Amino acid sequence: QVQLVESGGGLVQAGGSLRLTCAASGRTFSTDAMGWFRQAPGKEREFVAHITWSDGSTYYADSVKGRFTISRDNAKNTADLQMNSLKPEDTAVYYCAAAVGLRGPGMARKYEYDLWGQGTQVTVSS
């Protein structure tokens, strides 16, 4: 069974940085895209960033453009989310997701992904 495991979350002050990593364990599978989502208390799970596995093209939510960077390591089957200039409103549980099949250059819907990690908590204090 393939699993996605997020790591790197924690507590950081506003303006600080964190780097999240999503690692695949178990059997490998054909992945066409990776995404990061987040869910704050009482809120819907929202899209953060997407990367196409083959060419590394990226797509970001407007709320994180210029602050967050998604990347992937093809050899290690990992996807990272570098988060800079963090704000208190970035506080959420962050989830990584994998998709088999591309629906387009910007996969921002939950149903477009096939496999999800269990999440890692990011807390940004003011």
C-alpha positions in Angstrom: 0.0 0.0 0.0 1.4 3.4 -1.0 1.2 6.1 1.7 2.0 9.8 1.6 3.6 11.2 4.8 3.9 14.9 5.5 6.6 16.3 7.8 8.1 19.6 8.7 5.2 21.3 10.4 5.5 23.2 13.6 5.2 26.5 15.4 6.7 29.6 13.8 6.4 33.3 14.4 4.9 35.6 11.7 7.4 36.3 9.0 9.2 33.1 9.5 9.7 30.1 7.3 8.9 26.4 7.2 9.6 23.7 4.7 7.1 20.8 4.4 8.0 17.5 2.8 5.7 14.9 1.4 7.2 11.5 1.0 5.8 8.4 -0.6 6.4 5.1 1.2 5.6 1.5 0.2 4.9 0.6 -3.4 5.5 3.2 -6.0 2.9 4.2 -8.5 2.6 6.4 -11.5 2.1 10.0 -10.3 1.2 12.8 -12.7 0.8 15.6 -10.2 1.3 16.5 -6.6 -0.6 19.1 -4.6 -0.7 20.7 -1.3 -3.9 21.7 0.5 -4.6 23.1 3.9 -7.5 23.2 6.3 -8.0 25.7 9.1 -10.4 25.0 12.0 -14.0 25.4 10.9 -13.0 25.9 7.3 -13.1 23.9 4.1 -10.0 22.2 2.8 -8.5 24.7 0.4 -6.0 24.5 -2.4 -2.5 25.8 -1.9 -0.1 24.6 -4.7 0.2 22.1 -7.5 3.2 20.7 -9.4 3.2 18.6 -12.6 5.5 15.6 -12.1 6.9 15.4 -15.6 8.0 19.0 -16.3 7.7 20.7 -12.9 5.2 23.3 -13.9 3.5 24.9 -10.9 0.3 26.6 -10.0 -0.5 28.5 -6.8 -3.4 29.9 -4.9 -3.5 33.6 -5.0 -3.2 33.8 -1.2 0.3 32.2 -1.3 1.8 33.4 -4.6 5.2 34.9 -4.0 5.5 33.4 -0.6 5.3 29.6 -1.1 7.2 27.4 -3.5 6.3 23.8 -4.4 9.0 21.5 -5.8 9.5 17.8 -6.5 12.4 15.3 -6.4 11.7 12.7 -9.1 14.3 10.3 -7.8 13.1 10.4 -4.2 9.4 10.6 -4.9 9.0 13.6 -2.6 7.3 17.0 -3.0 8.2 19.9 -0.8 6.4 23.1 0.1 8.7 26.0 1.0 6.7 28.5 3.0 8.2 32.0 3.5 6.8 35.2 5.1 4.3 33.2 7.0 1.2 34.9 8.3 -1.1 33.9 11.2 -3.8 33.2 8.6 -1.6 30.4 7.2 -2.2 28.4 10.3 -3.8 25.1 9.3 -3.3 21.4 8.9 -1.4 21.0 5.6 -2.1 17.9 3.4 -0.2 16.6 0.4 -2.0 14.7 -2.3 -1.1 12.7 -5.4 -3.0 12.4 -8.7 -2.9 9.8 -11.4 -3.9 11.6 -14.5 -3.7 15.2 -15.4 -6.9 17.2 -15.6 -5.1 20.5 -16.5 -2.3 22.8 -15.6 -3.9 23.9 -12.4 -5.5 21.1 -10.3 -7.1 23.0 -7.4 -10.0 20.7 -6.6 -10.0 18.0 -4.0 -11.7 15.5 -6.2 -8.8 15.7 -8.8 -6.5 13.9 -6.4 -6.4 10.2 -5.7 -4.3 9.7 -2.6 -3.9 11.9 0.5 -1.5 12.1 3.4 -2.7 12.5 7.0 -1.6 16.1 7.4 0.9 18.1 9.4 0.1 21.0 11.6 1.5 24.5 10.9 0.9 27.2 13.5 2.0 30.8 12.9 1.9 33.1 15.9 1.7 36.9 15.7 
